[in-house]
Amino acid sequence: MFSAQTYQNRRSVLKNNMTDGILLFLGNIENPVNFEHNPYYFRQDSTYLYYFGIQEPRIAAIIDIDENKTIVFGDELSIDDIVWMGRQETLKEKSLKSGVEETLPYAELSQYLQKAQSSGRKIHYLPPYQSFNKILLSDLLGIRIAGLQPSVEMIKAIVKQRSIKEAREIAEIEKAVNVSNDMHLLAMRTARPGIKEYEVANAIQYLAANRECLMSYPPIVTINGGILHNHYRLNTLKEGDLFLNDSGAETAMGYAGDLTRTFPVSKTFTAKQKEMYEVVLNAFNNAQQLLKPGIRFKDIHLKASQHLVEGLVDLGLMKGNPEEAVKNHAHTLFFQCGLGHMMGLDVHDMEDLGEQYIGYTEEEPKDTKTFGLKSLRLGKALESGFVVTVEPGIYMIPELIDIWQAENKNADFINYDKVNEYRNFGGIRVEDNFLITDEGYRLLGNGLIKTVEEIENYRAEHLA
């Protein structure tokens, strides 16, 4: 945990950004794999971690703005718990570390909220994403699950606060990024013809565990990089394959790293792989240079898309004016997703609160219909203190190519005969994490090799 003063200060800022009522925070529970006492790994709700820092299942908290109270609700260990788990730090002790002096049994949360409701007071709550908390909120507030209406005021106040990273948060994120860097270097040393994808995944997860980290999301380690979120890991690596590794570590305090590198299973890229990789890397480098406060991330995304088109025109897969091609969304045959997203306590930071509030504004809402743009998680103007990913890519998806070609879609910009020569190419992505500063940006972590020469030299050295 951070210091008690940290959590007190965060709660004070939140209170000052709200008007009145009770702010309700629900922690997560341990979810069973196949029976009650065999649970999945427990991960606390990130907003609860931000304001209270207590990594304990089945707890809740309130900030009562009207009565100036902060209370943690939860149950201390029973003697049966102690028999099985041993004496542990009490909830009271953990709450004091969070700067909260008052704790009450979990059952009293219902009574507290019912009393407030009977007095006509507002109860603010966030969108629940765990099924248990959906049912719990319904029971606590006497509202059908379908009728739950999270507090937009509370969401906006939290997004405003959590989006600007504190120095202590940036230090934690950089820990995660540096462990992630080492994971990726290990993958480059490990991947070789004849081994399975899961062997690479196992190796990087082992490294993370030895650094007291978990994975910030299920790693994508695949020779089929054209599948955006590919978690199949049974393929055998062979000469000539491209290997895409999208993985990141999460620190014990919950902060994430999120990096992607693509490299050849052979010691060197083929000519075709190198050409395509340079197109993606050029888009990455140009997008990185645009990062600064005030610029819309959507504009950086569109500019990166234009650089991708320029490269694809040079390779003969596309034709025509690159700017017009992007306006007509022709690039989305190759780049179907967004350029990046916010990152912090969640790898997709605060995504549970709603992308419209995290990545966009009321004045410029998210485009939820246009292919490509509907997958852009961040579009609004950047601010100093944001932490973002930048991750352009090219993905050859045979099924999508067939549909577009059958419709002769964007034929003014796409050379389908040439595209079909690449239909089984796979995918390439390059991704790093950045802090937006007053002056522009700063790469987070110690840096990770990414040029063709750097990757080939590293592979040659370690596959000798």
C-alpha positions in Angstrom: 0.0 0.0 0.0 1.0 3.6 -0.4 0.9 5.8 2.7 -2.3 6.5 4.6 -2.0 10.1 3.7 -2.0 9.2 0.0 -5.4 7.5 0.3 -6.8 10.3 2.5 -5.7 12.9 0.0 -7.3 11.0 -2.9 -10.6 10.7 -1.1 -10.5 14.3 -0.1 -10.1 15.3 -3.8 -12.9 13.1 -4.8 -15.2 14.5 -2.1 -14.4 18.1 -3.3 -15.4 17.1 -6.9 -18.8 15.8 -5.8 -21.8 17.6 -4.5 -23.6 15.5 -1.9 -24.7 12.0 -0.9 -22.9 8.8 -0.2 -20.2 7.4 -2.4 -20.4 3.6 -2.4 -17.3 1.4 -3.3 -17.8 -2.3 -3.7 -14.7 -4.5 -3.5 -14.5 -7.8 -5.4 -15.0 -11.3 -4.1 -13.2 -14.6 -4.7 -15.0 -16.3 -7.6 -15.0 -20.1 -7.5 -13.5 -22.1 -10.3 -15.6 -25.2 -9.6 -16.6 -25.1 -6.0 -16.6 -22.4 -3.3 -13.3 -23.1 -1.7 -11.3 -23.4 -5.0 -11.4 -19.8 -6.2 -9.7 -18.0 -9.1 -6.9 -15.7 -8.3 -8.3 -12.7 -6.4 -7.9 -9.3 -8.0 -9.3 -6.3 -6.1 -11.4 -3.7 -7.9 -9.1 -1.0 -9.2 -11.1 2.0 -8.0 -11.3 0.4 -4.6 -7.5 0.0 -4.7 -7.0 3.6 -5.8 -9.0 5.1 -2.9 -8.5 2.5 -0.2 -5.6 0.2 -1.2 -7.0 -2.8 0.7 -6.5 -6.1 -1.2 -9.1 -8.1 0.7 -12.2 -9.9 -0.7 -15.7 -9.2 0.3 -15.3 -5.7 1.6 -17.0 -2.4 0.8 -16.6 1.2 1.8 -18.5 4.4 1.8 -17.6 8.1 1.8 -20.5 9.9 3.3 -20.1 13.5 2.0 -23.1 14.8 4.0 -22.0 13.5 7.3 -18.2 13.6 6.6 -17.7 10.0 7.4 -15.6 7.3 5.7 -16.3 3.7 6.7 -14.9 0.3 5.6 -17.4 -2.6 5.9 -16.1 -6.1 6.2 -15.7 -9.0 8.6 -12.7 -10.0 10.7 -11.5 -13.6 10.6 -13.4 -16.1 12.6 -11.6 -18.8 14.6 -12.5 -21.2 11.8 -10.7 -18.9 9.3 -7.7 -18.7 11.6 -7.6 -22.5 11.9 -7.3 -22.8 8.1 -5.4 -19.6 7.2 -3.5 -18.6 10.3 -3.5 -15.3 12.1 -3.3 -12.4 9.6 -3.4 -8.7 9.6 -6.9 -7.6 10.7 -9.2 -5.6 8.6 -9.0 -2.9 11.2 -5.3 -2.7 10.9 -5.5 -2.6 7.1 -8.1 0.1 7.2 -5.9 2.2 9.5 -3.1 1.9 6.9 -5.6 3.4 4.5 -6.3 6.3 6.8 -9.8 5.0 7.8 -10.5 4.7 11.5 -14.1 3.4 11.4 -14.9 -0.2 10.4 -18.2 -2.0 10.6 -19.4 -5.6 10.0 -20.3 -6.3 6.3 -24.0 -6.9 7.2 -24.3 -3.3 8.5 -23.7 -1.9 5.0 -27.3 -2.7 4.1 -28.7 -1.0 7.2 -26.6 2.1 6.5 -27.8 2.5 2.9 -31.4 1.8 3.7 -31.4 4.5 6.4 -29.9 6.9 3.9 -32.5 6.0 1.2 -35.3 6.5 3.6 -34.1 10.0 4.2 -34.1 10.7 0.5 -30.3 10.9 0.2 -28.3 10.2 -2.9 -26.3 7.0 -3.2 -23.7 7.1 -5.9 -22.2 3.9 -7.2 -20.1 2.7 -10.2 -21.0 0.3 -13.0 -20.7 -3.3 -11.5 -18.9 -5.8 -13.7 -18.8 -8.8 -11.4 -22.1 -10.7 -11.3 -21.9 -10.9 -7.5 -21.8 -7.1 -7.3 -24.7 -6.7 -9.7 -26.8 -8.9 -7.5 -25.5 -7.2 -4.3 -26.3 -3.7 -5.6 -29.8 -4.9 -6.5 -30.3 -6.3 -3.0 -28.8 -3.3 -1.2 -30.7 -0.7 -3.1 -33.9 -2.6 -3.9 -33.5 -2.0 -7.6 -33.8 -4.7 -10.3 -30.5 -5.4 -12.0 -31.7 -4.1 -15.3 -32.7 -0.9 -13.6 -29.3 -0.1 -11.9 -28.2 3.4 -12.9 -24.6 4.2 -12.0 -23.7 7.7 -11.0 -22.4 9.7 -14.0 -21.3 12.4 -11.6 -19.1 9.9 -9.6 -17.8 8.3 -12.8 -16.7 11.7 -14.2 -15.1 12.8 -10.9 -13.1 9.5 -10.7 -12.0 9.6 -14.3 -10.9 13.2 -13.9 -8.8 12.3 -10.9 -7.4 8.8 -11.9 -6.5 9.9 -15.4 -3.7 12.2 -14.1 -1.0 9.9 -12.7 0.8 10.8 -9.5 4.6 10.4 -9.3 4.2 7.4 -7.1 1.9 5.8 -9.6 4.3 6.4 -12.5 7.1 4.8 -10.5 4.9 1.7 -10.1 4.0 1.6 -13.8 7.7 1.9 -14.6 8.3 -1.2 -12.4 5.7 -3.1 -14.4 7.1 -1.8 -17.7 10.7 -2.8 -16.8 9.6 -6.3 -15.8 7.7 -6.4 -19.1 10.8 -5.4 -21.0 12.7 -8.3 -19.5 9.8 -10.7 -20.4 10.0 -9.6 -24.0 13.8 -10.1 -24.1 13.4 -13.5 -22.6 10.8 -14.3 -25.3 13.3 -13.3 -28.0 15.9 -15.6 -26.4 13.4 -18.5 -26.0 11.4 -18.6 -29.3 13.0 -20.9 -31.9 11.9 -23.5 -34.4 10.5 -26.6 -32.8 9.1 -25.3 -29.6 5.4 -24.5 -28.8 3.9 -21.1 -28.3 3.0 -22.0 -24.7 6.6 -22.7 -23.8 7.3 -19.0 -24.5 4.2 -18.0 -22.5 5.3 -20.2 -19.6 8.8 -18.7 -19.6 7.7 -15.1 -19.4 5.1 -15.8 -16.8 7.7 -17.5 -14.7 10.0 -14.5 -15.0 7.2 -12.2 -13.9 6.3 -14.4 -10.9 10.0 -14.3 -9.8 9.8 -10.5 -9.8 6.7 -10.6 -7.5 4.4 -9.7 -10.5 1.5 -11.2 -12.2 0.4 -10.7 -15.8 -1.7 -7.6 -16.4 -3.7 -9.6 -19.0 -3.5 -13.0 -20.6 -0.4 -12.9 -22.8 -0.8 -13.1 -26.6 2.2 -15.2 -27.8 1.5 -16.4 -31.3 2.7 -17.1 -34.8 -0.8 -16.0 -36.0 -0.5 -12.3 -35.2 -3.2 -11.5 -37.6 -5.7 -12.6 -34.9 -5.8 -9.5 -32.7 -6.4 -11.2 -29.3 -5.1 -14.7 -30.0 -4.9 -16.9 -26.8 -4.4 -20.2 -28.7 -0.8 -21.4 -27.8 -0.5 -24.9 -29.2 1.2 -24.1 -32.5 4.8 -25.2 -33.1 7.2 -22.5 -34.2 9.0 -23.1 -37.5 11.5 -21.3 -39.7 9.9 -18.4 -41.6 7.2 -17.7 -39.0 6.7 -14.3 -37.5 6.2 -14.4 -33.7 4.0 -11.7 -32.0 4.4 -11.3 -28.2 1.9 -8.9 -26.6 2.4 -9.2 -22.8 2.8 -7.1 -19.7 3.4 -7.5 -16.0 1.3 -6.2 -13.1 3.0 -5.2 -9.9 1.8 -6.3 -6.5 0.0 -2.9 -6.2 -1.9 -3.5 -9.3 -0.2 -1.3 -11.9 0.3 -2.5 -15.4 2.7 -2.7 -18.3 1.6 -3.4 -21.8 4.2 -4.0 -24.6 4.2 -5.7 -28.0 7.1 -6.9 -30.1 7.1 -8.9 -33.3 10.2 -10.8 -34.5 11.2 -13.7 -36.8 11.4 -17.2 -35.5 14.4 -17.5 -37.8 17.4 -15.4 -36.9 16.5 -12.8 -39.5 13.4 -11.4 -41.1 12.6 -12.4 -44.7 12.6 -9.6 -47.2 8.8 -9.4 -47.2 8.7 -9.5 -43.4 11.3 -6.8 -43.1 9.5 -4.5 -45.5 6.2 -4.9 -43.7 7.8 -4.5 -40.3 9.4 -1.2 -41.4 6.0 0.1 -42.4 4.6 -0.5 -38.9 7.7 0.8 -37.2 7.6 4.0 -39.2 4.0 4.6 -38.2 5.0 3.9 -34.6 7.9 6.4 -34.7 5.8 9.1 -36.3 2.9 8.6 -33.9 5.3 8.8 -30.9 6.6 12.1 -32.1 3.1 13.6 -32.1 2.4 12.9 -28.4 1.8 16.1 -26.4 -0.8 17.8 -24.3 -3.7 19.3 -26.3 -3.5 17.0 -29.4 -6.4 14.6 -29.9 -5.4 11.0 -29.7 -7.9 10.3 -32.5 -5.9 12.6 -34.8 -2.7 10.7 -33.9 -4.5 7.5 -34.7 -5.6 8.8 -38.1 -2.1 10.2 -38.9 -0.6 6.8 -38.0 -3.1 5.1 -40.3 -2.0 7.4 -43.1 1.6 6.4 -42.5 0.6 2.8 -42.7 -1.2 3.5 -46.0 1.9 5.3 -47.4 4.0 2.2 -46.6 1.4 -0.2 -48.1 1.3 1.9 -51.3 5.1 1.6 -51.6 4.7 -2.2 -51.3 1.9 -2.3 -53.9 -0.9 -3.5 -51.6 -2.6 -0.1 -51.7 -2.9 2.7 -54.2 -4.1 6.3 -54.6 -3.9 9.2 -52.1 -3.1 8.0 -48.6 -5.1 10.8 -46.9 -8.2 10.0 -49.1 -7.7 6.3 -48.4 -7.9 6.9 -44.6 -10.9 9.2 -45.0 -12.6 6.3 -46.8 -11.5 3.9 -44.1 -9.7 1.7 -46.7 -6.8 1.2 -44.2 -9.0 -0.8 -41.9 -8.6 -3.9 -44.1 -5.1 -3.9 -42.6 -5.5 -1.9 -39.3 -8.8 -2.8 -37.7 -8.2 -1.6 -34.2 -7.2 1.6 -32.4 -3.8 3.0 -31.9 -3.8 2.8 -28.1 -5.5 3.4 -24.8 -5.0 4.7 -21.3 -3.1 2.6 -18.9 -2.6 2.5 -15.1 -4.2 0.4 -12.5 -5.9 -1.4 -15.3 -4.2 -2.3 -18.6 -7.1 -0.6 -20.2 -7.4 2.0 -17.6 -10.8 2.4 -16.0 -12.5 0.7 -18.9 -15.1 -0.7 -16.4 -16.3 2.9 -16.0 -17.2 3.2 -19.7 -15.1 4.2 -22.7 -17.3 7.2 -23.4 -16.1 8.7 -20.1 -12.5 7.5 -20.2 -11.5 8.1 -23.8 -14.0 10.7 -25.1 -15.9 13.8 -24.2 -19.6 14.8 -24.4 -18.7 17.3 -27.1 -16.8 14.7 -29.2 -18.4 11.3 -28.4 -17.0 8.0 -29.6 -17.9 6.7 -33.1 -19.5 3.4 -32.2 -20.5 2.4 -35.8 -17.5 2.9 -38.1 -15.3 -0.1 -38.6 -11.9 0.7 -37.1 -12.9 3.8 -35.2 -15.4 1.9 -33.1 -12.4 0.0 -31.7 -10.4 3.2 -30.8 -10.6 3.3 -27.0 -9.0 6.8 -26.7 -9.9 9.7 -28.9 -9.9 12.9 -26.7 -7.2 15.5 -26.3 -4.2 14.3 -24.3 -3.2 16.0 -21.0 0.0 16.1 -19.0 -0.1 13.1 -16.6 -1.9 10.7 -18.9 -0.2 7.3 -19.4 -1.0 5.9 -22.9 0.0 3.0 -25.2 0.9 3.5 -28.8 0.5 0.3 -30.8 0.1 0.5 -34.6 -0.1 -2.7 -36.5 -0.8 -4.5 -39.8 -3.1 -7.6 -39.6 -3.8 -9.8 -42.6 -7.1 -11.6 -42.0 -8.1 -13.9 -44.8 -11.8 -13.9 -44.0 -11.9 -10.1 -44.0 -10.0 -10.0 -47.3 -12.5 -12.3 -48.9 -15.5 -10.3 -47.8 -14.1 -7.0 -48.9 -12.9 -8.4 -52.3 -16.3 -10.0 -52.9 -17.9 -6.6 -52.4 -15.0 -4.9 -54.4 -14.9 -2.6 -51.4 -12.5 0.4 -51.6 -11.2 -0.9 -54.9 -9.9 2.6 -55.7 -7.4 2.2 -52.9 -6.7 -1.6 -52.6 -4.8 -3.9 -54.9 -6.5 -7.2 -54.1 -4.3 -9.3 -56.3 -1.3 -8.1 -54.3 -3.1 -8.3 -51.0 -3.8 -12.0 -51.7 -0.1 -12.7 -51.9 0.0 -11.7 -48.3 -3.2 -13.3 -47.1 -1.4 -15.8 -44.8 1.3 -13.3 -43.7 0.0 -13.0 -40.2 0.4 -9.7 -38.2 2.8 -7.2 -36.9 2.4 -4.9 -33.9 4.9 -2.6 -32.1 3.8 -1.2 -28.7 5.3 1.0 -26.0 4.0 2.9 -23.0 4.3 6.7 -22.6 3.8 9.4 -20.1 2.4 12.7 -21.4 4.4 15.5 -20.0 4.2 19.3 -20.2 6.9 19.3 -22.8 5.5 16.3 -24.8 6.1 12.8 -23.8 8.5 10.4 -22.0 9.0 6.7 -22.8 8.3 4.7 -19.7 10.8 2.1 -18.6 14.3 1.5 -19.7 13.4 0.9 -23.3 13.2 -2.2 -25.4 14.9 -3.0 -28.7 12.6 -2.6 -31.7 14.5 -1.9 -34.9 15.1 -4.7 -37.4 18.9 -4.4 -36.8 18.5 -4.5 -33.0 16.2 -7.5 -33.1 18.3 -9.5 -35.6 21.5 -8.8 -33.7 19.9 -9.9 -30.4 18.4 -13.1 -32.0 21.7 -14.0 -33.7 23.6 -13.5 -30.4 21.3 -15.7 -28.3 20.4 -18.4 -30.9 24.0 -19.2 -31.8 
